[in-house]
Amino acid sequence: MKVLFIIQGEGRGHLTQAIALAQMLRSSGSEIVGVMVGKSEHRRIPDFFREKIKSTVEEFESPNILPAAKSNKVSFGASLFYNIRKLPAYAESIRFIKRRIRECEADLVVNFYEVLTGLSYALCPPGIPLVCVAHQYIFLHPDYRFPPGSRGAVFFLKLFTRLTAAGASRKLALSLRPESATATDSSDGSDTTLKVVPPLLRKEVFGMASHKGDYLHGYVLNPGFRRELETWHNDHQNEKFHLFWDRPAESGTDANFRLHPLDDQLFLQYMAGCKGFITTAGFESVCEALYFGKPVFMVPTHIEQRCNAFDANAFGAGIYSDRFDLEGFSEFTSHYTANPSFRTWVERARGIILHEIHAACEEHREKPFRRGRIPFPRLS
């Protein structure tokens, strides 16, 4: 089977999930005939992704969100105006996606939450089955619990999530825990395309042994988070940090506060040996920490990450806050006990995900035409 990957390039999670799925598909005899990544002016594709995906990577202009100039939160106003200005470029990207789907002669398109893929299928279905993979599809599950006080934001989050999967034969919702295999979404009746599956972790994770070191590990999304952590470190000089970000290498402020450029292997090594992990609640990093049995401190920046933090906290994975004040985290780490059911769930991923992908292709052969539609979720 020939497979084309299309990936949202914002953040690290979708990229590492694509690496993990590529490893699974190749080991089962499939071929990755192309990899397309939606690019952003504010993020660069990490070198490790180009190396590990083992395929030519093509980039295209894609919508993204912008941080506020004077805070670590997302600026929705700036993001809206930025993306409106880029609409002509996004239209060209849709034409590029449609052309590449046709040229590469793929049997299957796998979309990692890239909205322009869903729009391509909604506007002009290419006649090739589409499987969408992301943790965000769990937000469409009727049993999913959202954080309180976020009805409006949840409405738009669910709408955007639907846009990314218009015309999909399968929506594979990566989840911390097993849910009902088939969901009934009250906004549009029975949704038999939504399947809950285990997280996608790369094979390198499974080959590492966990041990408890004397340092905190973290992923720094932007310079504002670094400043917050440096401020906290200045008052807690004995606390050791090993932090990663997608910027050039820096030594950090002192021997106990080290900054590293994003390197997937080194990142996992520090994860396996840390005493706790600090993050903005990106799903993939939280799952890696859970697999290694590490407690997590989360500072979400927008509604999607608030949902991740709320869910991870309910699962017992960690605690969350609106800023990087780690005072209570030391006590949490000292009493933390890993949930062994998570490892069991993750280790079922290969069989479950490959089964759903092949089932989607088989169903498409029986009913080949599927026009994407974009139902609006209710505001409840």
KEKE-3310 file (N, C-alpha, C; in steps of 0.2 Angstrom, whole numbers, plus 5000, padded with zeros to 4 digits):
npx = (5004:5003:5007:5003:5008:5001:5005:5002:5012:5014:5021:5028:5022:5013:5022:5031:5022:5019:5031:5031:5020:5024:5035:5027:5019:5029:5035:5025:5024:5020:5022:5029:5025:5026:5029:5021:5022:5014:5019:5026:5030:5035:5040:5052:5055:5060:5077:5078:5066:5066:5077:5072:5060:5062:5059:5056:5053:5041:5036:5022:5012:5003:4989:4992:4994:4998:5009:5005:5012:5017:5016:5014:5003:4991:4988:4973:4967:4978:4982:4971:4970:4982:4981:4970:4976:4984:4976:4976:4988:4985:4975:4982:4990:4981:4978:4990:4991:4981:4986:4998:4993:4987:4998:5007:5001:4995:4988:4982:4978:4985:4981:4988:4980:4980:4972:4970:4971:4958:4950:4953:4948:4934:4931:4934:4934:4947:4946:4953:4955:4954:4963:4962:4973:4975:4976:4967:4954:4948:4940:4928:4922:4907:4908:4918:4926:4926:4936:4929:4919:4921:4914:4911:4924:4926:4917:4922:4934:4930:4924:4934:4942:4933:4934:4947:4945:4936:4927:4934:4938:4941:4943:4955:4956:4968:4971:4972:4967:4956:4941:4924:4923:4916:4909:4895:4889:4881:4878:4877:4872:4875:4892:4902:4914:4923:4936:4943:4959:4976:4989:5002:5018:5035:5046:5059:5056:5051:5063:5070:5075:5067:5073:5076:5082:5090:5085:5074:5065:5061:5051:5052:5042:5041:5051:5046:5042:5054:5059:5051:5054:5067:5067:5060:5070:5081:5077:5078:5091:5097:5089:5089:5089:5085:5082:5073:5072:5066:5076:5093:5107:5110:5120:5113:5109:5117:5126:5116:5105:5101:5100:5095:5096:5082:5082:5078:5082:5091:5082:5072:5081:5084:5071:5068:5076:5073:5066:5054:5043:5041:5029:5019:5008:5007:5001:5008:5021:5017:5012:5023:5030:5021:5023:5035:5034:5034:5030:5020:5021:5010:5007:4995:4992:4982:4965:4965:4976:4972:4962:4969:4978:4968:4962:4974:4977:4965:4967:4977:4990:4997:4999:4992:4994:4992:5004:5023:5026:5033:5032:5023:5025:5036:5032:5021:5028:5035:5025:5020:5013:5015:5003:5000:4992:4992:5004:5001:4990:4996:5005:4997:4995:5000:4993:4979:4979:4984:4974:4963:4966:4968:4955:4948:4952:4947:4933:4932:4935:4923:4913:4917:4915:4916:4910:4917:4909:4904:4898:4891:4896:4885:4883:4883)
npy = (4994:5011:5026:5042:5055:5069:5083:5093:5106:5113:5114:5099:5087:5081:5078:5068:5058:5055:5050:5038:5031:5029:5021:5009:5007:5004:4993:4984:4982:4992:5007:5023:5036:5050:5065:5078:5094:5107:5123:5135:5152:5154:5143:5130:5115:5102:5095:5082:5076:5076:5067:5055:5052:5047:5050:5061:5077:5089:5106:5117:5132:5136:5138:5145:5147:5162:5168:5179:5196:5200:5191:5173:5167:5162:5173:5177:5187:5192:5181:5178:5189:5188:5175:5178:5187:5179:5171:5170:5163:5151:5146:5142:5133:5122:5119:5114:5103:5095:5092:5085:5074:5068:5066:5057:5045:5038:5026:5029:5042:5049:5060:5072:5081:5092:5106:5111:5100:5093:5103:5102:5089:5092:5102:5096:5080:5068:5055:5045:5036:5043:5044:5051:5056:5060:5067:5076:5072:5065:5075:5075:5065:5058:5056:5063:5074:5091:5105:5116:5130:5134:5135:5142:5142:5129:5125:5131:5125:5111:5113:5117:5105:5096:5102:5098:5085:5083:5072:5061:5043:5037:5043:5043:5044:5048:5043:5044:5034:5019:5021:5020:5011:5015:5030:5040:5055:5069:5079:5076:5063:5046:5043:5033:5034:5038:5032:5027:5026:5019:5030:5036:5031:5032:5019:5020:5024:5013:5006:5011:5012:5017:5028:5036:5052:5067:5079:5091:5090:5097:5105:5119:5130:5144:5159:5166:5157:5152:5163:5164:5152:5154:5164:5158:5148:5156:5159:5147:5140:5127:5118:5108:5109:5103:5108:5109:5116:5123:5131:5139:5131:5135:5138:5141:5148:5144:5130:5123:5125:5121:5123:5115:5112:5106:5089:5073:5060:5063:5071:5061:5053:5061:5062:5049:5049:5059:5067:5073:5081:5096:5105:5113:5106:5098:5084:5073:5074:5073:5060:5052:5055:5049:5036:5033:5034:5046:5061:5075:5093:5105:5119:5126:5135:5138:5133:5120:5114:5116:5107:5095:5096:5096:5083:5075:5078:5072:5059:5057:5060:5072:5089:5105:5123:5141:5147:5145:5141:5131:5127:5118:5106:5098:5092:5084:5076:5068:5060:5053:5040:5029:5025:5009:5004:5012:5009:4996:4999:5008:4999:4991:4998:4996:4985:4989:5001:4999:4989:4997:5006:4998:4993:5005:5007:4996:4997:5009:5004:4997:5007:5019:5033:5048:5062:5076:5084:5097:5097:5108:5109:5108:5121:5116)
npz = (5000:4996:5004:5008:5018:5027:5036:5051:5055:5066:5082:5090:5092:5082:5072:5078:5080:5067:5063:5071:5066:5053:5055:5059:5048:5038:5043:5041:5028:5020:5009:5011:5001:5001:5010:5017:5025:5034:5035:5046:5049:5061:5067:5065:5055:5064:5063:5067:5063:5048:5047:5053:5047:5035:5021:5007:5012:5009:5010:5014:5014:5029:5040:5056:5074:5084:5097:5110:5111:5123:5132:5137:5132:5119:5106:5100:5092:5084:5078:5070:5061:5055:5048:5040:5031:5025:5016:5002:5000:5006:4998:4987:4993:4995:4982:4979:4987:4982:4970:4972:4979:4968:4959:4966:4966:4977:4988:5000:5010:5024:5037:5048:5057:5049:5043:5030:5022:5026:5020:5007:5004:5006:4997:4984:4983:4981:4978:4985:5000:5016:5031:5047:5060:5076:5093:5095:5090:5100:5106:5100:5105:5113:5127:5132:5144:5146:5151:5164:5161:5147:5136:5123:5118:5116:5107:5095:5094:5092:5080:5072:5073:5066:5053:5049:5046:5036:5026:5029:5030:5042:5058:5069:5086:5096:5113:5131:5138:5136:5127:5122:5107:5096:5093:5097:5092:5098:5090:5076:5075:5073:5073:5065:5060:5069:5080:5094:5099:5105:5111:5099:5100:5097:5092:5098:5111:5117:5119:5129:5146:5161:5174:5190:5191:5197:5192:5183:5169:5153:5140:5131:5124:5120:5121:5132:5141:5145:5152:5163:5169:5172:5181:5192:5194:5199:5212:5217:5217:5218:5212:5198:5180:5164:5149:5133:5117:5101:5096:5092:5100:5117:5132:5144:5160:5171:5178:5183:5176:5161:5143:5128:5111:5101:5100:5096:5101:5112:5119:5123:5131:5142:5147:5151:5162:5171:5186:5185:5173:5164:5155:5142:5141:5129:5120:5115:5122:5135:5135:5133:5145:5154:5150:5154:5167:5174:5183:5179:5176:5171:5160:5152:5136:5128:5123:5118:5124:5137:5138:5137:5148:5159:5156:5158:5171:5178:5175:5183:5180:5183:5188:5185:5180:5179:5177:5178:5192:5202:5215:5222:5215:5219:5230:5224:5216:5225:5230:5219:5210:5196:5184:5179:5169:5158:5151:5146:5138:5128:5122:5114:5103:5089:5084:5085:5078:5065:5061:5060:5050:5038:5038:5035:5022:5015:5017:5009:4997:4995:4995:4986:4984:4993:4999:5008:5022:5033:5047:5059:5076:5091:5103:5116)
capx = (5000:5007:5003:5005:5007:5001:5006:5002:5019:5014:5023:5032:5018:5011:5028:5033:5017:5020:5037:5029:5015:5028:5038:5022:5017:5034:5036:5019:5025:5018:5027:5027:5027:5027:5027:5020:5021:5011:5025:5025:5035:5037:5042:5055:5054:5067:5081:5077:5061:5069:5081:5069:5054:5065:5056:5057:5048:5039:5032:5017:5010:4997:4987:4995:4992:5003:5009:5005:5019:5020:5014:5015:4997:4990:4984:4968:4967:4984:4982:4965:4972:4988:4979:4966:4981:4988:4972:4978:4993:4982:4972:4988:4992:4976:4979:4997:4989:4977:4990:5003:4989:4986:5004:5011:4998:4994:4982:4979:4981:4985:4982:4989:4977:4981:4966:4970:4969:4951:4947:4954:4943:4928:4930:4935:4937:4952:4944:4957:4953:4958:4962:4965:4976:4977:4973:4961:4948:4944:4936:4922:4918:4902:4910:4924:4924:4930:4936:4923:4919:4925:4909:4913:4931:4925:4913:4927:4939:4927:4922:4941:4944:4929:4937:4953:4944:4930:4928:4938:4935:4942:4946:4958:4957:4973:4968:4976:4963:4952:4934:4920:4926:4912:4906:4888:4890:4874:4877:4876:4870:4880:4898:4905:4921:4927:4938:4948:4965:4981:4994:5007:5024:5040:5050:5064:5053:5051:5069:5073:5073:5066:5076:5074:5087:5089:5084:5068:5066:5055:5050:5051:5038:5044:5056:5043:5042:5061:5060:5047:5058:5074:5065:5059:5077:5085:5075:5079:5097:5099:5085:5092:5084:5087:5076:5074:5068:5068:5081:5100:5110:5113:5122:5109:5111:5122:5127:5110:5099:5104:5096:5097:5092:5078:5085:5073:5085:5093:5075:5070:5086:5083:5064:5069:5080:5071:5061:5048:5043:5037:5027:5013:5002:5006:4999:5014:5026:5013:5011:5030:5031:5017:5025:5041:5032:5036:5025:5020:5018:5008:5005:4992:4992:4976:4960:4967:4981:4969:4959:4975:4980:4962:4962:4979:4976:4960:4970:4982:4997:5001:4995:4993:4994:4993:5011:5028:5027:5034:5032:5019:5027:5040:5028:5018:5033:5037:5020:5017:5013:5013:4998:5003:4987:4994:5009:4997:4986:5001:5008:4992:4994:5001:4988:4973:4979:4984:4968:4958:4968:4966:4947:4946:4954:4943:4927:4932:4934:4916:4910:4923:4914:4914:4911:4917:4904:4907:4893:4893:4894:4881:4886:4883)
capy = (5000:5017:5030:5049:5059:5077:5084:5100:5107:5117:5110:5093:5081:5078:5076:5062:5053:5053:5045:5032:5028:5027:5014:5004:5005:5001:4986:4979:4981:4998:5012:5030:5039:5057:5068:5086:5097:5113:5126:5142:5157:5155:5137:5127:5108:5100:5091:5075:5074:5075:5061:5049:5050:5043:5052:5068:5082:5095:5111:5122:5137:5133:5142:5143:5152:5166:5170:5186:5199:5202:5185:5166:5164:5163:5179:5175:5192:5192:5174:5179:5194:5185:5170:5181:5190:5173:5167:5168:5157:5144:5143:5139:5126:5117:5117:5110:5096:5091:5090:5080:5068:5064:5064:5052:5039:5035:5022:5031:5049:5050:5067:5073:5087:5098:5109:5112:5093:5092:5108:5099:5084:5095:5105:5092:5074:5065:5048:5041:5036:5048:5043:5057:5054:5066:5066:5081:5069:5063:5080:5074:5059:5061:5055:5067:5079:5097:5109:5120:5138:5135:5133:5145:5140:5122:5125:5133:5119:5106:5115:5116:5098:5093:5104:5094:5078:5082:5067:5055:5037:5036:5048:5040:5048:5045:5044:5042:5028:5016:5023:5016:5010:5019:5036:5044:5062:5071:5085:5074:5056:5041:5044:5027:5034:5040:5027:5028:5021:5021:5035:5033:5033:5030:5013:5022:5025:5006:5003:5014:5010:5023:5028:5043:5057:5073:5085:5092:5090:5101:5107:5126:5132:5150:5163:5169:5152:5152:5168:5162:5146:5157:5168:5153:5145:5161:5159:5140:5138:5120:5114:5107:5109:5101:5110:5108:5121:5123:5137:5137:5129:5140:5134:5142:5153:5141:5123:5119:5128:5120:5123:5111:5112:5100:5083:5068:5055:5066:5072:5055:5051:5065:5061:5043:5049:5064:5066:5076:5084:5102:5106:5117:5101:5095:5077:5068:5074:5070:5052:5050:5055:5044:5029:5032:5034:5053:5066:5081:5099:5108:5126:5126:5141:5139:5129:5113:5112:5116:5101:5090:5096:5094:5076:5072:5078:5068:5053:5056:5061:5078:5095:5111:5130:5146:5150:5141:5141:5124:5125:5112:5101:5094:5087:5080:5071:5063:5055:5051:5033:5028:5020:5003:5002:5016:5005:4991:5002:5010:4993:4988:5003:4994:4981:4992:5007:4996:4986:5003:5009:4993:4993:5011:5006:4991:5001:5014:5000:4995:5013:5023:5040:5051:5070:5079:5088:5100:5099:5112:5106:5112:5125:5113)
capz = (5000:4995:5009:5008:5025:5027:5044:5053:5057:5072:5088:5090:5093:5076:5069:5081:5079:5060:5063:5074:5061:5047:5057:5059:5041:5034:5045:5039:5020:5016:5007:5012:4995:5001:5017:5016:5031:5034:5038:5049:5049:5068:5069:5060:5056:5067:5059:5068:5059:5042:5047:5055:5043:5029:5015:5005:5015:5006:5014:5011:5019:5032:5046:5063:5079:5086:5104:5112:5111:5130:5137:5135:5130:5112:5104:5095:5087:5080:5074:5065:5056:5051:5044:5034:5026:5021:5013:4995:5000:5008:4993:4983:4996:4994:4975:4979:4991:4978:4964:4975:4980:4961:4956:4970:4965:4984:4989:5006:5013:5032:5039:5055:5060:5045:5041:5023:5020:5026:5016:5000:5003:5006:4991:4979:4985:4976:4977:4989:5007:5020:5038:5051:5066:5081:5099:5096:5088:5106:5108:5097:5108:5118:5134:5134:5148:5144:5158:5165:5159:5141:5130:5117:5115:5114:5100:5089:5094:5089:5073:5068:5072:5061:5047:5048:5045:5032:5021:5032:5031:5049:5063:5075:5091:5101:5120:5137:5140:5131:5127:5117:5100:5091:5096:5095:5093:5098:5085:5069:5075:5074:5069:5065:5058:5075:5083:5100:5099:5110:5108:5095:5103:5093:5094:5102:5118:5120:5120:5135:5153:5166:5181:5193:5192:5201:5188:5180:5161:5150:5133:5131:5118:5117:5125:5138:5146:5147:5156:5169:5173:5174:5187:5197:5196:5202:5219:5219:5213:5219:5207:5191:5174:5157:5145:5126:5113:5094:5094:5093:5107:5122:5138:5150:5164:5175:5177:5185:5171:5154:5137:5123:5105:5100:5098:5098:5105:5118:5123:5127:5136:5148:5149:5155:5168:5175:5192:5183:5167:5163:5148:5141:5140:5123:5121:5114:5128:5141:5134:5134:5152:5157:5148:5158:5174:5176:5185:5174:5178:5164:5160:5145:5133:5124:5125:5117:5129:5144:5138:5138:5155:5163:5155:5161:5179:5180:5174:5189:5177:5185:5190:5180:5183:5174:5177:5180:5199:5204:5223:5224:5211:5222:5234:5220:5213:5230:5231:5213:5208:5189:5182:5175:5164:5152:5147:5143:5132:5123:5119:5110:5098:5083:5081:5084:5073:5058:5059:5058:5043:5033:5038:5031:5015:5013:5016:5004:4990:4994:4994:4985:4984:5000:4999:5014:5024:5039:5052:5065:5083:5095:5108:5122)
cpx = (5004:5003:5007:5003:5006:5000:5005:5009:5020:5016:5026:5028:5016:5017:5031:5028:5017:5026:5035:5025:5019:5032:5034:5021:5022:5035:5031:5019:5022:5023:5025:5030:5028:5026:5027:5019:5019:5016:5022:5031:5038:5040:5046:5054:5061:5071:5080:5071:5063:5073:5077:5063:5056:5061:5057:5051:5047:5035:5027:5015:5003:4995:4990:4993:4998:5003:5008:5012:5022:5018:5015:5009:4996:4986:4980:4967:4972:4984:4976:4967:4978:4985:4974:4971:4984:4983:4974:4984:4990:4978:4977:4990:4987:4976:4985:4995:4986:4981:4995:4999:4988:4993:5008:5007:4997:4988:4978:4982:4980:4986:4982:4987:4979:4975:4965:4969:4961:4947:4947:4949:4936:4926:4930:4938:4941:4950:4949:4955:4957:4957:4966:4967:4978:4973:4967:4954:4944:4939:4929:4918:4913:4903:4915:4922:4929:4931:4931:4924:4923:4920:4910:4919:4930:4922:4918:4932:4936:4925:4929:4943:4940:4932:4943:4951:4938:4932:4932:4934:4936:4945:4948:4960:4962:4971:4972:4973:4958:4945:4930:4923:4923:4908:4899:4889:4883:4873:4876:4874:4876:4886:4902:4912:4926:4929:4943:4953:4971:4985:4999:5014:5030:5044:5055:5062:5053:5057:5073:5071:5072:5070:5075:5081:5086:5088:5077:5069:5060:5056:5048:5048:5040:5048:5053:5043:5049:5062:5057:5051:5064:5072:5064:5066:5081:5083:5076:5085:5099:5095:5088:5087:5088:5081:5078:5069:5070:5071:5088:5102:5112:5115:5117:5112:5117:5122:5120:5104:5102:5098:5099:5093:5088:5081:5081:5076:5087:5087:5073:5074:5085:5076:5065:5072:5078:5067:5055:5048:5038:5035:5021:5007:5001:5005:5004:5019:5023:5013:5018:5032:5027:5020:5032:5040:5034:5030:5025:5017:5017:5005:5002:4992:4986:4971:4961:4971:4977:4965:4964:4976:4974:4962:4967:4979:4971:4963:4976:4990:5001:4996:4997:4991:4994:5000:5016:5030:5027:5034:5029:5021:5031:5037:5024:5022:5035:5032:5017:5018:5011:5007:5000:4998:4989:4999:5005:4993:4990:5003:5003:4991:4994:4995:4981:4973:4980:4978:4963:4960:4966:4958:4945:4947:4949:4936:4927:4932:4927:4912:4915:4921:4912:4915:4912:4912:4907:4901:4895:4891:4889:4885:4886:4889)
cpy = (5006:5023:5037:5052:5066:5079:5092:5101:5111:5113:5103:5087:5077:5075:5069:5057:5051:5048:5038:5028:5025:5021:5008:5002:5002:4994:4981:4979:4987:5003:5019:5034:5047:5059:5076:5089:5105:5118:5133:5146:5157:5148:5134:5119:5105:5095:5083:5072:5072:5068:5055:5047:5047:5044:5059:5072:5088:5100:5115:5127:5135:5137:5140:5149:5156:5168:5177:5189:5199:5196:5178:5163:5165:5170:5177:5180:5193:5186:5175:5183:5191:5180:5173:5184:5185:5169:5165:5162:5151:5141:5140:5133:5121:5115:5112:5103:5092:5088:5085:5073:5064:5062:5058:5045:5035:5031:5025:5038:5048:5057:5068:5080:5093:5100:5109:5105:5092:5097:5105:5094:5087:5098:5101:5085:5070:5058:5043:5041:5040:5045:5048:5054:5060:5064:5071:5078:5066:5068:5079:5068:5061:5060:5059:5073:5085:5101:5114:5127:5139:5133:5136:5143:5133:5121:5126:5127:5113:5107:5114:5109:5095:5095:5100:5087:5077:5077:5061:5049:5035:5042:5044:5044:5045:5048:5041:5035:5025:5019:5018:5016:5014:5024:5038:5051:5065:5076:5082:5066:5052:5042:5038:5028:5036:5034:5029:5023:5024:5027:5032:5036:5029:5024:5015:5023:5018:5003:5006:5012:5016:5022:5035:5047:5062:5080:5085:5093:5094:5103:5115:5129:5139:5154:5165:5163:5151:5157:5167:5157:5149:5160:5163:5150:5150:5161:5151:5137:5131:5116:5114:5106:5107:5103:5110:5114:5121:5129:5135:5135:5135:5136:5135:5147:5151:5134:5119:5121:5127:5120:5119:5112:5105:5094:5077:5063:5057:5068:5066:5052:5055:5064:5054:5044:5055:5062:5069:5080:5090:5103:5111:5112:5098:5087:5072:5068:5071:5062:5049:5050:5050:5037:5028:5033:5041:5057:5072:5087:5103:5115:5127:5134:5143:5133:5121:5110:5112:5109:5095:5090:5094:5086:5072:5072:5073:5060:5051:5057:5067:5083:5101:5118:5135:5149:5144:5142:5134:5122:5119:5106:5096:5089:5082:5074:5066:5058:5052:5043:5032:5023:5015:5002:5006:5012:5000:4993:5004:5004:4989:4993:5000:4990:4984:4997:5004:4992:4992:5006:5004:4992:4999:5010:5001:4994:5006:5010:4998:5001:5019:5031:5043:5058:5072:5084:5091:5102:5103:5109:5111:5116:5123:5110)
cpz = (5000:4999:5008:5015:5023:5034:5045:5057:5063:5078:5086:5089:5087:5072:5071:5080:5072:5059:5066:5069:5055:5049:5057:5052:5037:5036:5043:5031:5016:5014:5008:5006:4995:5008:5015:5023:5030:5038:5041:5049:5056:5071:5063:5061:5059:5063:5060:5064:5052:5041:5048:5050:5037:5023:5013:5008:5011:5010:5010:5016:5022:5038:5052:5068:5082:5094:5105:5113:5118:5135:5133:5132:5122:5111:5098:5090:5082:5075:5068:5060:5052:5046:5038:5029:5022:5017:5006:4995:5002:5003:4988:4986:4995:4987:4975:4982:4986:4972:4966:4976:4973:4959:4960:4969:4972:4984:4996:5008:5021:5034:5046:5057:5055:5042:5034:5019:5020:5021:5008:4999:5003:5000:4985:4981:4980:4975:4980:4996:5011:5027:5042:5058:5070:5087:5099:5094:5094:5108:5105:5100:5113:5125:5136:5138:5147:5151:5158:5162:5152:5135:5124:5114:5113:5108:5095:5089:5090:5081:5069:5067:5067:5054:5045:5045:5040:5027:5023:5032:5039:5052:5069:5080:5096:5108:5125:5139:5135:5132:5123:5110:5095:5095:5093:5097:5092:5092:5078:5069:5076:5070:5070:5062:5064:5079:5088:5100:5104:5107:5104:5097:5098:5096:5099:5110:5121:5122:5126:5142:5157:5172:5183:5194:5197:5198:5185:5173:5158:5143:5133:5124:5115:5122:5132:5143:5149:5153:5163:5173:5175:5181:5193:5199:5200:5210:5221:5215:5213:5214:5200:5186:5168:5153:5137:5123:5106:5092:5095:5100:5111:5128:5144:5154:5169:5174:5179:5181:5164:5149:5132:5117:5104:5097:5100:5103:5112:5123:5127:5132:5143:5151:5153:5161:5173:5181:5190:5177:5167:5156:5148:5139:5133:5124:5121:5120:5134:5141:5135:5141:5156:5156:5152:5165:5177:5178:5180:5177:5171:5165:5153:5143:5130:5126:5124:5122:5136:5144:5140:5145:5160:5162:5159:5169:5181:5179:5180:5186:5180:5187:5185:5184:5177:5173:5179:5187:5201:5211:5224:5220:5214:5227:5230:5218:5218:5232:5225:5212:5201:5189:5177:5169:5157:5148:5143:5137:5127:5119:5114:5103:5091:5080:5080:5078:5066:5056:5057:5051:5038:5033:5034:5024:5012:5012:5011:4997:4989:4992:4993:4985:4991:5000:5006:5016:5031:5043:5058:5072:5087:5101:5115:5124)
residu = (MET:LYS:VAL:LEU:PHE:ILE:ILE:GLN:GLY:GLU:GLY:ARG:GLY:HIS:LEU:THR:GLN:ALA:ILE:ALA:LEU:ALA:GLN:MET:LEU:ARG:SER:SER:GLY:SER:GLU:ILE:VAL:GLY:VAL:MET:VAL:GLY:LYS:SER:GLU:HIS:ARG:ARG:ILE:PRO:ASP:PHE:PHE:ARG:GLU:LYS:ILE:LYS:SER:THR:VAL:GLU:GLU:PHE:GLU:SER:PRO:ASN:ILE:LEU:PRO:ALA:ALA:LYS:SER:ASN:LYS:VAL:SER:PHE:GLY:ALA:SER:LEU:PHE:TYR:ASN:ILE:ARG:LYS:LEU:PRO:ALA:TYR:ALA:GLU:SER:ILE:ARG:PHE:ILE:LYS:ARG:ARG:ILE:ARG:GLU:CYS:GLU:ALA:ASP:LEU:VAL:VAL:ASN:PHE:TYR:GLU:VAL:LEU:THR:GLY:LEU:SER:TYR:ALA:LEU:CYS:PRO:PRO:GLY:ILE:PRO:LEU:VAL:CYS:VAL:ALA:HIS:GLN:TYR:ILE:PHE:LEU:HIS:PRO:ASP:TYR:ARG:PHE:PRO:PRO:GLY:SER:ARG:GLY:ALA:VAL:PHE:PHE:LEU:LYS:LEU:PHE:THR:ARG:LEU:THR:ALA:ALA:GLY:ALA:SER:ARG:LYS:LEU:ALA:LEU:SER:LEU:ARG:PRO:GLU:SER:ALA:THR:ALA:THR:ASP:SER:SER:ASP:GLY:SER:ASP:THR:THR:LEU:LYS:VAL:VAL:PRO:PRO:LEU:LEU:ARG:LYS:GLU:VAL:PHE:GLY:MET:ALA:SER:HIS:LYS:GLY:ASP:TYR:LEU:HIS:GLY:TYR:VAL:LEU:ASN:PRO:GLY:PHE:ARG:ARG:GLU:LEU:GLU:THR:TRP:HIS:ASN:ASP:HIS:GLN:ASN:GLU:LYS:PHE:HIS:LEU:PHE:TRP:ASP:ARG:PRO:ALA:GLU:SER:GLY:THR:ASP:ALA:ASN:PHE:ARG:LEU:HIS:PRO:LEU:ASP:ASP:GLN:LEU:PHE:LEU:GLN:TYR:MET:ALA:GLY:CYS:LYS:GLY:PHE:ILE:THR:THR:ALA:GLY:PHE:GLU:SER:VAL:CYS:GLU:ALA:LEU:TYR:PHE:GLY:LYS:PRO:VAL:PHE:MET:VAL:PRO:THR:HIS:ILE:GLU:GLN:ARG:CYS:ASN:ALA:PHE:ASP:ALA:ASN:ALA:PHE:GLY:ALA:GLY:ILE:TYR:SER:ASP:ARG:PHE:ASP:LEU:GLU:GLY:PHE:SER:GLU:PHE:THR:SER:HIS:TYR:THR:ALA:ASN:PRO:SER:PHE:ARG:THR:TRP:VAL:GLU:ARG:ALA:ARG:GLY:ILE:ILE:LEU:HIS:GLU:ILE:HIS:ALA:ALA:CYS:GLU:GLU:HIS:ARG:GLU:LYS:PRO:PHE:ARG:ARG:GLY:ARG:ILE:PRO:PHE:PRO:ARG:LEU:SER)
# end
